[in-house]
Amino acid sequence: MNSEGAADITETNRAAWNAARYQAWRTALGAPADEALRLRTDPEKAARRILPHLGSVAGKRICNVQGSHGRLAVSLALLGAQVTVIDFAEDNRRYAAELASAAQVGLDYVLSDIMAAADLGLGAFDALVMELGILHYHLDIAAFFRVMGRLCDAGATLVLHEFHPVQRKLFPAYPGQATDYFSADLVRAPVPDPTGEGRVLGECQYRFWTLAEVLGAALAAGFRVKAFQEHPDWNDPTLPGAYTLVADWRPA
């Protein structure tokens, strides 16, 4: 796919993520002030999938890649980190900004396509964190990890907690999606509705990646894998539902 086609898909996805998303977060999570109180009471809970791989986050510069509504970012900020979110949806930014303000923490929220982030002059980060629903928005996984490398200080830690390809490829949730683990086809489907009401808030185009594609792209971009964990599916614990990749940035 050429760059023009990829840009069109990015804009399609951006529009979908701005379709009543702010109100959807308020319905799903509650008003920012109410959610902020919950996060202040127990910030470790919202960051529980990420924290074990970072050690103490106090004073660290952390980039929450495609950080959406900001719950993870605000939790890390409450624990003393200097957090920057990069995300392309204004509705996400609005909820996150109100959440941070109510939690009384600073949060730098950069409204941008993550693929342009390395050219924004943000400096180098001590850690990059990503959680559930990141990679399938990218049509070029190798290019994505190269951008991640450009955001890292030497020795920085990348923590990716992501949906497992077995779940997403062999047990598809979208009509017409092939049950083929190795399929490279794009899938057009509704963006998830966090309210549980099943409303169509907009449609995105997705590309689901195999584990080998993810790991190969990370290694080729200069990341050294420190740990890789697979986690049971929430509904069927006999199947993998998610995985966690922990890697260090080791530029050549």
N, C-alpha and C positions, 0 to 999 in steps of 0.2 A: 504494500500500500504506500502511495506517495505521501509527502508531507502535507499536501493540501487535503487529501482524504482524511488523514489523521487529525488535522486541525478541525475539520467539520465534525468528526466524532467527538472531539473534546468539547466543542460548543454545544452539541446535542446533549452530552452528559452534564455540562454545566447548567443548561436550562432545566434539565430534569431535577437537579439537586436544588434548584431555587423555586421549585413549584410547591408553594405552601409549606416549605420545609420548616420554617421558624415556628409556625403554629403546630406542626406535627411534633416537634421537639417539646413544645410546651404541654401538649397532650400526653406524650409518652413519658416524659421525665418530670413534668411539673414546671411551675414558674421558676425562673432562674434563681430567685431569692430562696425558694424552698429547697431546690436541689443544692444550692450553695451551702445551706445549713447542714444537709446530710453529708456533703463532702468534707466540711470542716470538722464534723464529728468523727469521721473515720476516713481520712484521705487514702490510707493504704488499701482500703477495700477496692476502690475504683481502679487502682493501679496494680492490683495483685498479680496480674499476668506478666507485668513488665518488671516490677521492682526486684524480684529475686536475681535478676541478671545484671543489675546496675550497681548494687551496693548502695552506699549512701549517695543521695542525689543532691545534697545541700551544696550550693555554690556551683554546680555543674551547668553548662550551657547545653540545653537539650532541645532538639527539634522534633516536634510531634508532626510527622509527615501525614498530610491529609487528615488533620486532626478533628474535622467535623465539628461537633457541638461543644468540644472543649472540656469534657469531663475528665479525661485522662490528663490533659495539660494542666488544668486547674489543680487537680490532685497532686501532681508533681510540684507545682508552684507552692502549694501549701506545705510541702515537705522541704522547701528551701531551694528548689531548682530555679534557674532562669530559663523560662520556657518560651519558645517561638513555635507557633502553629503556622503551617503553610497549607492553605486549602483554597479552592477556587470558587466556593459558594458563599455569596453574601448572606444568605439566610443562616448558614452555619455560623458565620462570623458574628452576626447579630446576637444569636443565642449565647455564644461563647463569651462575647464581650460583656453581656449583662451578667453571666454566671461569674466571671472573674471579678467584676465590680462588687457583686453581692458577697463574694467570698473574701474580698479585701486583699486580693493579690494582683500583682502585675502580670500581664500577659501580652506578648507581642504577637498579634494575629496578622499575618501577611496574606493578603488576598491575591492569589496567583496560581496559575497552573504549575504544579510541582516540577514539570519538565523545564520550566524557565527559571527555577529558583536559584540555580548556581550562578546566574548572571545578575542577581539582585544586590550583590554586595553585602550579604548577611554575615560574612565571616565564617569561620570554621566552628563546628559544634563538637562537644565532648561525647555526645550520644545522639543517635537517631532512634525514635521509637515509632512503631506502626502497629495498628491493631484492627483486625477483622474487617476485611473488605477493601483492600488496598490494591493488590496486584492486578485484579481482573479488569481494572479500568485502563490498563496500559497495553498498547498493541506491540510495543517493542521492549521486552523485558531486559534485554542487554543494555539498551539506552537508559532505562530507568535506573539500573544499578550504577551505571557510570555517573549519572547525576548525583546519586546518593554519595558516591565517593568524593565528589567535588564539594559536598557540604561538610565533609568530615575533617577534623584535625587528625594528625597522625596518631594511630592507636585508639581512635574513637570506637565506641561500641555501637553496633546496630542490633536492635532487638525487633524482630518481626514476628508478631503473633497473628496467624492468618488461617482462614478456612482451608481445610485439607482438600487437595484435588480429588481424592477418592469420593468424598462427599459431593463435591460440586460437579464432577464429571460423570460419575457412574450412577448417581441418584439425583438427576436434574430436577430442579424446581420449576422450570419454565417450559411451557408448551412448545413442542417442536425441537427441543434441544436433544441432540444425539447422545446416546449413552455409550460414548466412545472415549476412553481415557486419553487417547492420543489425538483426538480431534483438535484442529487448529481453527475451526470455524468461529466466526463472530456470532454472538447470541444477542438478539434484541429483546429486551424484557423490561418490565416495570422496575423502577428504583424501589428498594424496600420501603415499606410503610411501617415506621416504628410504633405506630399506635395500635397495631394488631387488628385494625378495622378493615384491612384489605383494600384500601382505596388506591387507585392509580394516580400517583402524584407526578408522574412523568416517566418516560422510557429512556433507558441507557443502552449502549452497546458494550458488551463485555467480551473479553478473551480470557478463557480459563487455561491456566498453565499447569504442566506436570511438575512434580517435585524435582525431576532431573533438570528441567528447564530453569527453575528458580535457582537451584543450587549452582548450576553451571554458570548462569549469568552473574551471580554474586561472586563466585570465584574468579571469573574472567575480569571483573571490574576491580579486583584488588582486595577483596574481603577474605579474611581467613576465618573459617568456621571454627568456633569454640565449642558450640553445643547445638544439638538438634534434638527436639523432643516432639513426639506425637501424642495427641490427647484424644480420649474417647469422645464420640459423638454425644451430644446432650440427650438425644432421644433413644439412641441405641448404642450402649457402651461397648458392644462387640465390634463396632466399626470406628475408624478414625474420623474425628470431626474437625480437628484443628491441629496445627503444629506451631512450634516456636523455633525460630532460627536466631541464634546468637553468633555474631561475628565481629571481628576487629578489622578496622581499616588499616591495611599494610601497603601503602603505595610503593611501586617499584622504584 
